[in-house]
C-alpha cells in the first residue's frame, strides 16, 4: 500500500528538483526526504527518481506515479472539505499568500468583506511575489495563492490546482517629464526601443510581462535599473534614469513626481491575476468563502 504522505514528498521533489529544496518546502530534513522517497520506491517496486549533479528528476515510472499522486491528493483535499462541511461551523484560519499590490487592491477588501459575512474565518496574510505563492500552496505553506500569470507558471489545466480568475489590468508607460513622448496621448512601445529601461528583476512575473510586450513590439528592452518595488521604479523614472511599464493599480495613489504616465497604444502589456488553491480544496467551508470574497473584491476594482 502506498503511503499518501510520501506522494506529497514525491510531488515536492518533482516541483523543486532538488532534495534539499523539497525538504525546506516541507519543513523536513534532506535525509528524511531521501528516506521517504526510498521507502516509496520500495513500496512501488520502481525507481522513481534519478540524480543528476545536485538535482533530481522523475523517471518514466515517477511521472506515471506523479499523475496518480495529483489525483489522490486532490481527492484527499475534497474528502477534508466534505468532512469539514459535515462537521459544520466554518471557523478557523485560512492562510493567503499574495503579492503586495494584490494585498492592497483585492485581499484587504476581501478581508473586510469576510468580517461582515464570515466573522469566524480568520485570514492570515503572507506577502509573496506573484511567482512564489503557487509553490507555497502546493507545498502546504498557504491555503490560497493570489498569483499572476508568468512564464513557467503551472498551466491552467494543471490538475494540482483549482483557479478563480480575478482581474486583468494593463501596464502604463511611465516616462521622465522631459521625454519627447510626454505630449502624446498614448505611447507605442516600439517608440521606446532606444531608451534605457527600469523594471523588475528576472523571475518577477511583471518582468516577464514587460519583456513579452516589448518582444511583441519588435525589441528587447535595455534594462539598466532593476527593482521589484514600483515606487522605486517610478522614482527612478522621475530622476530621468529611464522609462518603465508599471501596472495601473500600482500607480494609483503613488507620488509620480517628475514623471508622465501614458497608456500604451495597440496590444498592451497586461497582468492577469487569479486565485488558486490545491485541487479539491475549493469546496472547503473555510476556503470557499475566501475565494468568493476575493472575486467580489476584484469585481469592484477599477482597472481602466
C-alpha positions in Angstrom: 0.0 0.0 0.0 1.4 3.4 -1.0 1.6 5.9 1.8 -0.1 9.2 0.6 2.2 11.3 2.7 5.1 10.0 0.6 3.2 11.1 -2.5 3.4 14.7 -1.2 7.1 14.3 -0.9 7.4 13.0 -4.4 5.4 15.9 -5.7 7.6 18.4 -3.8 10.8 16.7 -5.2 9.3 17.0 -8.8 8.4 20.7 -8.2 11.6 21.8 -6.6 14.0 19.5 -8.4 16.4 19.0 -5.5 16.0 17.0 -2.3 17.3 20.0 -0.3 14.7 22.4 -1.7 11.9 19.9 -1.3 12.9 19.4 2.3 13.0 23.1 3.0 9.5 23.5 1.5 8.1 20.6 3.6 10.0 21.6 6.8 11.8 18.3 6.8 15.5 17.4 6.8 17.0 16.3 3.5 17.8 12.9 5.0 14.1 12.5 6.0 13.0 13.3 2.4 15.6 10.9 0.9 14.4 8.1 3.3 10.7 8.7 2.5 11.5 8.6 -1.3 13.5 5.5 -0.9 10.6 3.9 1.1 8.2 5.0 -1.7 10.4 3.3 -4.3 10.4 0.2 -2.2 6.6 0.3 -1.9 6.1 0.6 -5.6 9.0 -1.6 -6.7 10.2 1.1 -9.2 13.0 3.6 -9.4 11.1 6.9 -9.3 13.9 9.5 -9.3 17.3 9.8 -10.9 20.0 12.1 -9.6 22.0 14.4 -11.8 24.6 16.5 -10.1 22.8 18.2 -7.2 19.3 17.8 -8.8 16.8 15.1 -9.2 14.3 14.3 -12.0 11.5 11.8 -12.3 11.9 8.6 -14.2 9.1 7.4 -16.5 7.7 5.4 -13.6 8.0 8.5 -11.4 6.0 10.5 -14.0 3.2 7.9 -14.0 3.1 7.9 -10.2 3.0 11.7 -10.1 -0.1 11.8 -12.3 -1.8 9.4 -9.8 -0.4 11.4 -6.9 -2.0 14.6 -8.1 -5.4 12.8 -8.4 -5.1 11.1 -5.0 -4.0 14.3 -3.2 -6.8 16.3 -4.8 -9.3 13.6 -3.7 -8.0 13.8 -0.2 -8.5 17.6 -0.3 -12.1 17.0 -1.3 -12.5 14.5 1.5 -11.3 17.0 4.0 -13.6 19.6 2.6 -16.6 17.4 2.9 -15.8 16.3 6.4 -15.3 19.9 7.4 -18.7 20.8 5.9 -20.3 17.8 7.6 -18.9 18.9 11.0 -20.4 22.4 10.3 -19.1 25.5 12.0 -16.9 27.1 9.4 -14.5 28.6 11.9 -10.7 28.7 11.6 -7.7 30.2 9.9 -7.0 30.5 6.1 -3.5 31.5 5.0 -3.4 33.5 1.8 -0.1 34.2 0.0 -0.3 37.3 -2.2 1.9 40.0 -3.8 1.9 43.5 -2.4 -0.4 45.2 -4.9 -2.8 42.3 -4.8 -2.9 42.6 -1.0 -3.8 46.3 -1.2 -6.2 46.1 -4.1 -8.0 42.8 -3.6 -7.1 40.9 -0.5 -7.5 43.7 2.0 -11.1 44.5 0.7 -11.8 40.8 0.7 -10.8 40.5 4.4 -13.1 43.4 5.2 -16.0 41.6 3.4 -15.4 38.4 5.3 -15.5 40.2 8.6 -19.1 41.0 7.8 -20.2 37.8 6.2 -18.0 35.1 7.9 -16.6 36.6 11.1 -15.4 33.2 12.3 -12.9 32.9 9.4 -9.6 34.5 10.2 -7.4 35.2 7.2 -3.6 35.1 7.7 -1.7 37.1 5.0 1.7 36.1 3.7 3.4 38.6 1.5 4.9 36.7 -1.5 5.9 37.7 -5.0 3.5 36.5 -7.8 5.7 33.6 -8.7 6.2 32.4 -5.1 2.6 32.0 -3.9 1.7 28.9 -6.1 4.6 26.8 -4.8 3.6 27.8 -1.2 0.1 26.4 -1.9 1.4 23.2 -3.4 3.8 22.7 -0.5 1.1 23.3 2.1 2.5 26.6 3.4 -0.6 28.5 2.3 -4.2 27.6 1.6 -4.8 30.2 -1.1 -2.5 32.0 -3.6 -3.1 35.3 -5.1 -0.9 34.9 -8.2 0.0 36.4 -11.5 0.4 34.6 -14.8 4.1 34.2 -15.7 6.4 32.2 -17.9 6.9 28.8 -16.3 3.8 29.1 -14.1 1.6 25.9 -13.8 -0.7 25.8 -16.8 -4.4 26.5 -16.4 -5.2 22.8 -16.9 -2.7 21.7 -14.1 -4.6 19.1 -12.1 -2.9 20.1 -8.9 -4.6 23.4 -8.7 -8.1 24.9 -8.9 -8.2 28.5 -10.2 -10.5 31.5 -9.9 -9.8 34.3 -12.5 -9.9 37.7 -10.7 -8.9 40.5 -13.0 -6.6 41.7 -15.7 -5.1 45.1 -15.8 -2.9 47.0 -18.3 0.5 48.3 -17.7 1.0 52.0 -18.4 4.2 53.7 -19.7 6.0 55.9 -17.1 8.2 58.5 -18.8 10.5 61.1 -17.3 9.0 64.6 -17.5 11.4 65.7 -20.3 10.8 62.7 -22.5 9.9 63.6 -26.2 6.7 61.5 -26.0 5.2 63.1 -22.9 2.7 65.1 -25.0 1.5 62.1 -26.9 -2.0 60.8 -25.8 -0.7 57.3 -25.8 2.7 55.6 -26.4 3.7 52.8 -28.8 6.3 50.5 -27.2 8.3 50.4 -30.3 9.0 54.2 -29.9 10.8 53.3 -26.6 13.1 50.8 -28.1 16.2 53.1 -27.8 15.5 54.2 -24.3 17.1 52.9 -21.1 14.6 50.9 -19.1 13.7 50.4 -15.4 11.9 47.3 -14.3 11.6 44.3 -12.0 14.2 41.6 -11.7 14.1 38.4 -13.8 11.9 35.9 -12.0 9.4 38.5 -11.1 6.2 37.8 -13.1 6.0 41.5 -14.1 9.4 41.2 -15.6 8.0 38.6 -17.9 5.0 40.7 -18.8 7.2 43.7 -19.7 9.7 41.7 -21.8 7.0 39.8 -23.6 5.2 43.1 -24.5 8.4 44.6 -25.8 9.3 41.4 -27.7 5.9 41.6 -29.5 6.7 45.2 -30.3 9.9 44.0 -32.0 12.7 44.7 -29.5 14.3 43.7 -26.2 14.3 46.5 -23.6 17.7 47.6 -22.4 17.1 47.0 -18.7 19.6 49.3 -16.9 18.0 49.6 -13.4 16.2 46.8 -11.6 13.8 46.9 -8.6 10.8 44.9 -7.6 9.4 48.0 -5.8 7.3 50.0 -8.2 7.7 53.1 -6.1 11.4 52.9 -6.7 10.8 52.3 -10.4 8.7 55.4 -10.7 11.2 57.4 -8.6 14.0 56.4 -10.9 11.9 57.4 -14.0 11.3 60.8 -12.3 15.1 61.1 -11.9 15.5 60.7 -15.7 17.1 57.2 -15.4 14.8 55.6 -18.0 11.3 54.6 -18.9 9.2 51.8 -17.4 5.9 49.9 -17.7 4.0 49.7 -14.4 0.7 48.0 -13.6 -2.1 50.6 -13.5 -3.2 49.6 -10.0 0.3 50.1 -8.6 0.3 53.7 -9.8 -2.9 54.7 -8.0 -2.2 56.9 -5.0 1.6 56.8 -5.8 3.6 60.1 -5.9 4.6 60.5 -9.5 7.0 63.4 -9.2 8.7 64.5 -12.5 7.0 61.7 -14.5 4.3 61.5 -17.1 2.0 58.4 -17.3 0.6 57.4 -20.6 -1.5 54.4 -21.8 0.2 52.0 -24.3 -1.1 52.1 -27.8 -2.0 48.8 -29.5 -1.6 45.5 -27.8 -0.6 46.4 -24.2 1.2 44.6 -21.5 -1.4 43.0 -19.2 -1.2 41.4 -15.8 -3.6 38.6 -15.3 -4.4 37.9 -11.6 -6.0 34.8 -10.3 -6.6 32.9 -7.0 -5.5 29.3 -6.7 -5.9 26.5 -4.2 -5.0 22.9 -4.1 -7.4 20.9 -6.3 -10.3 19.7 -4.2 -9.9 22.4 -1.6 -12.0 24.9 -3.4 -15.1 23.4 -1.7 -13.7 23.5 1.8 -16.1 25.6 4.0 -13.3 27.8 5.2 -11.7 28.3 1.8 -14.8 28.7 -0.5 -15.9 31.9 1.3 -12.4 33.4 0.9 -12.5 32.7 -2.8 -15.9 34.2 -3.1 -14.8 37.3 -1.2 -11.7 37.7 -3.5 -13.9 37.5 -6.5 -16.3 40.1 -5.1 -13.4 42.5 -4.2 -11.9 42.0 -7.7 -15.2 43.0 -9.4 -15.1 46.3 -7.6 -11.5 47.0 -8.8 -11.2 49.8 -11.4 -8.6 48.7 -13.8 -9.4 51.2 -16.5 
